[in-house]
Amino acid sequence: MPGHVFLTGPPGIGKTTLIRKVSEVLTSSGVPVDGFYTEEVRQGHRRVGFDVVTLSGNREKLARISDDLNNKKPVHRVGQYTVDISSFEKAVLPVMDRFRSTTSMLHRPICAIDEIGKMELFSQPFISAVKKILDNPSVVVFGTLPISRGRGLPIVEEIRHRQDVKLFHVTKENRNEILHEIVTSIQDCCTEKSK
């Protein structure tokens, strides 16, 4: 029986939208969910970067189109974007720390992680936190992974092939219909963890 649920698919297919919708459905039904998602930052019709937003409403920079961010070194880049690791860690690590040591089987909290991708993986503390949370039997992880291309990112491939992960491939054809199936899968994970 899977213990975690992940979404995968190409950029812009709707994974983040599903993370938000599923989190809202679960929260409204009394299931504890915390975590974060990434959101595009736009100026007019042009995407200029990404922010990381916690489910409790905190927002920090993740990346921007620029040569650097406030002259911080070292500079981490993905394509045209400079990644602000310190801002990312400031937002997400405190949230993730709460899940790393969770031992309560009563509440079975859900940790939403959108996403485990190139930008986020510049942070070694984030990688460590993800691994510890995935190995914590008291927590259900609901997250997103980039689509596999070529060799792939080692931790992404490791998660993709875990026995306790159910993976949904999000497409244009199914993205509006799979909400209920994802919610049910996560609820089943919560039930299984309580046994």
C-alpha positions as CSV (number, residue, x, y, z in Angstrom):
1,M,0.0,0.0,0.0
2,P,1.5,3.4,-0.9
3,G,2.3,5.8,1.8
4,H,3.0,8.9,-0.3
5,V,1.4,10.4,-3.4
6,F,3.3,12.3,-6.1
7,L,2.2,14.1,-9.3
8,T,4.5,14.3,-12.3
9,G,4.1,15.9,-15.7
10,P,5.6,18.6,-17.9
11,P,6.0,22.2,-16.8
12,G,2.7,24.2,-16.9
13,I,0.5,21.1,-17.0
14,G,-1.3,21.9,-13.7
15,K,0.6,20.1,-11.0
16,T,0.7,23.1,-8.7
17,T,-3.0,23.9,-9.2
18,L,-3.8,20.3,-8.2
19,I,-1.6,20.6,-5.1
20,R,-3.5,23.6,-4.0
21,K,-7.0,22.2,-4.8
22,V,-6.3,18.8,-3.1
23,S,-4.9,20.6,-0.1
24,E,-8.0,22.8,0.1
25,V,-10.3,19.7,-0.1
26,L,-8.4,17.8,2.5
27,T,-8.2,20.8,4.9
28,S,-11.9,21.5,4.6
29,S,-12.6,17.8,5.5
30,G,-10.5,18.2,8.7
31,V,-7.3,16.5,7.5
32,P,-4.2,18.4,8.6
33,V,-2.1,19.6,5.7
34,D,0.9,21.9,5.7
35,G,3.7,22.5,3.3
36,F,4.4,24.7,0.3
37,Y,3.9,25.3,-3.4
38,T,5.7,27.3,-6.0
39,E,4.0,30.2,-7.9
40,E,4.9,32.1,-11.0
41,V,5.8,35.7,-10.6
42,R,4.7,37.8,-13.6
43,Q,5.1,41.3,-14.9
44,G,2.4,41.8,-17.4
45,H,2.4,38.8,-19.7
46,R,6.0,38.0,-18.9
47,R,7.1,35.4,-16.3
48,V,10.0,36.9,-14.3
49,G,10.4,34.3,-11.7
50,F,9.0,32.0,-9.0
51,D,8.0,32.4,-5.3
52,V,7.6,29.7,-2.7
53,V,4.4,30.0,-0.8
54,T,3.6,28.1,2.4
55,L,0.1,26.8,3.0
56,S,-0.1,29.1,6.0
57,G,0.5,32.1,3.6
58,N,4.2,33.0,4.0
59,R,5.9,34.0,0.7
60,E,9.6,34.2,-0.2
61,K,11.5,34.5,-3.5
62,L,12.6,31.3,-5.1
63,A,14.1,32.6,-8.4
64,R,14.1,35.6,-10.7
65,I,15.4,36.4,-14.1
66,S,18.6,38.3,-13.4
67,D,22.4,37.9,-13.1
68,D,22.2,37.7,-9.3
69,L,19.9,38.3,-6.4
70,N,21.1,41.1,-4.1
71,N,24.7,40.2,-5.0
72,K,24.5,37.0,-3.0
73,K,27.2,34.4,-3.7
74,P,27.3,31.6,-4.8
75,V,24.9,32.1,-7.7
76,H,22.7,29.1,-8.5
77,R,21.1,29.1,-11.9
78,V,18.5,27.1,-13.8
79,G,18.2,28.4,-17.3
80,Q,17.6,32.1,-17.2
81,Y,16.6,32.1,-13.5
82,T,18.9,32.8,-10.5
83,V,17.8,30.8,-7.5
84,D,17.7,32.4,-4.1
85,I,18.5,29.5,-1.8
86,S,18.5,31.4,1.4
87,S,15.0,32.8,0.9
88,F,13.7,29.4,-0.2
89,E,15.2,27.7,2.9
90,K,13.8,30.5,5.2
91,A,10.3,29.7,3.9
92,V,10.3,25.9,3.7
93,L,12.7,24.5,6.3
94,P,10.7,25.6,9.4
95,V,7.6,24.0,7.9
96,M,9.5,20.8,7.0
97,D,11.2,20.6,10.4
98,R,7.8,20.1,12.0
99,F,7.3,16.9,9.9
100,R,10.8,15.4,10.4
101,S,10.1,14.6,14.0
102,T,6.4,13.9,13.9
103,T,5.6,10.7,15.8
104,S,1.8,11.0,16.3
105,M,-0.2,8.3,14.6
106,L,-3.4,10.0,15.6
107,H,-3.2,13.0,13.3
108,R,-1.3,11.6,10.3
109,P,-0.4,15.0,8.9
110,I,0.2,15.5,5.2
111,C,3.2,17.4,4.0
112,A,2.7,19.1,0.7
113,I,5.9,19.6,-1.3
114,D,5.7,21.4,-4.7
115,E,8.2,20.7,-6.0
116,I,11.2,18.5,-5.7
117,G,13.0,20.0,-8.8
118,K,16.3,21.5,-10.0
119,M,15.8,24.9,-8.2
120,E,14.9,23.4,-4.8
121,L,17.6,20.7,-5.0
122,F,20.4,23.3,-4.7
123,S,19.6,23.2,-1.0
124,Q,21.2,20.3,0.8
125,P,19.2,20.9,4.0
126,F,16.0,20.6,1.8
127,I,17.2,17.3,0.3
128,S,17.9,16.0,3.8
129,A,14.5,17.1,5.1
130,V,12.7,15.4,2.2
131,K,14.5,12.1,2.8
132,K,13.7,12.2,6.5
133,I,10.1,13.1,6.0
134,L,9.6,10.3,3.4
135,D,11.1,7.8,5.8
136,N,8.8,9.0,8.7
137,P,6.0,6.5,8.9
138,S,3.8,9.0,10.7
139,V,3.7,11.4,7.7
140,V,2.0,11.3,4.3
141,V,3.9,13.3,1.6
142,F,1.9,14.8,-1.2
143,G,4.3,16.3,-3.7
144,T,5.3,17.0,-7.3
145,L,8.2,15.8,-9.3
146,P,9.5,17.1,-12.7
147,I,9.0,14.7,-15.6
148,S,11.9,12.4,-16.2
149,R,14.2,13.5,-19.0
150,G,17.5,11.8,-19.8
151,R,19.3,10.7,-16.6
152,G,17.1,12.6,-14.3
153,L,17.9,14.0,-10.8
154,P,19.1,11.3,-8.4
155,I,16.6,12.0,-5.6
156,V,13.7,12.5,-8.0
157,E,14.4,9.1,-9.6
158,E,14.8,7.5,-6.1
159,I,11.4,8.9,-5.1
160,R,9.8,7.8,-8.4
161,H,10.9,4.2,-7.8
162,R,10.1,3.9,-4.0
163,Q,7.7,1.1,-3.3
164,D,5.6,3.3,-1.0
165,V,4.9,6.0,-3.6
166,K,1.8,6.2,-5.8
167,L,2.6,8.4,-8.9
168,F,0.0,10.2,-10.9
169,H,1.0,11.4,-14.4
170,V,-0.9,14.7,-15.0
171,T,-1.9,15.5,-18.6
172,K,-4.1,18.0,-20.4
173,E,-6.6,15.2,-20.8
174,N,-6.8,14.1,-17.2
175,R,-5.9,17.2,-15.1
176,N,-9.5,18.3,-14.5
177,E,-10.8,14.8,-13.7
178,I,-8.2,13.3,-11.4
179,L,-8.8,15.5,-8.3
180,H,-11.1,13.0,-6.6
181,E,-8.8,10.1,-7.3
182,I,-5.8,11.9,-5.8
183,V,-7.8,12.9,-2.7
184,T,-9.0,9.3,-2.3
185,S,-5.4,8.0,-2.6
186,I,-4.1,10.4,0.0
187,Q,-7.0,9.5,2.4
188,D,-6.2,5.8,1.8
189,C,-2.5,6.5,2.7
190,C,-3.7,8.2,5.9
191,T,-5.9,5.3,6.8
192,E,-3.1,2.8,6.1
193,K,-0.7,4.7,8.3
194,S,-3.1,4.6,11.2
195,K,-3.4,0.8,11.3
